[in-house]
Amino acid sequence: MDFAVELILVFVLLTDMTLLGTGRLATSIWLSAVQGMALGVLPLLVAEHEITLRLVVFAAVVFTLKGIVFPRLLSRAARMADVKHEVEPIVGYSASILIGLVIVILSAWVGAAFPLPIAHLPVSPVLLPTALATILSGLFLIVSRRTALTQVVGYLVLENGIYILGAALAQEEPFLVEMGVLLDVFVAVFVMGIAIFHISREFDHIDVDQLTSLKD
């Protein structure tokens, strides 16, 4: 189980770095989908005792939303907006990868200096650094990209990092709280998809940098 958890966490870090270095929107959406699918099984692998029905239902919901529903919504919005590439990101892709490496190193240092205060749970030492690196990578995608859809992908990556921390505590959290978090994310992505569609229909682009220059 520990090896499987660490394998998933390393895979998440690799997808984070790949997302920072790609400009193809379809690739970004696909990577966020694969990352979501991998994280969907994480609560089952970090379970302290036997796997309960609650954990199975939670994992199935997460797998479906993160791996299927969210990517389909984003792909549909991309087709409607006719957007395939990120155009002229604020930070270039090579520089983004270098910044991603700095993020991973910083997250590893923070994870070693501030371990999770839950010694009774079998938490991998890679979990906290991966969660922090994923959160920071998502934030970086949001602030360094101009296309609204890429920023939505960054939002999903950020939420995946938060989810990694929550998955380690899945036995301690109320089920309704877990479902509430996923519902919030679902509503946010759904609303963002609708907004992106209407913006592209009115202005023929979804470059948020150009939208800041709009006047009355």
Summary of the structure (lengths in Angstrom):
residues: 216
radius of gyration: 17.6
end to end distance: 58.0
largest distance: 60.1
contacts: 719
relative contact order: 0.16
helix: 75%
strand: 2%
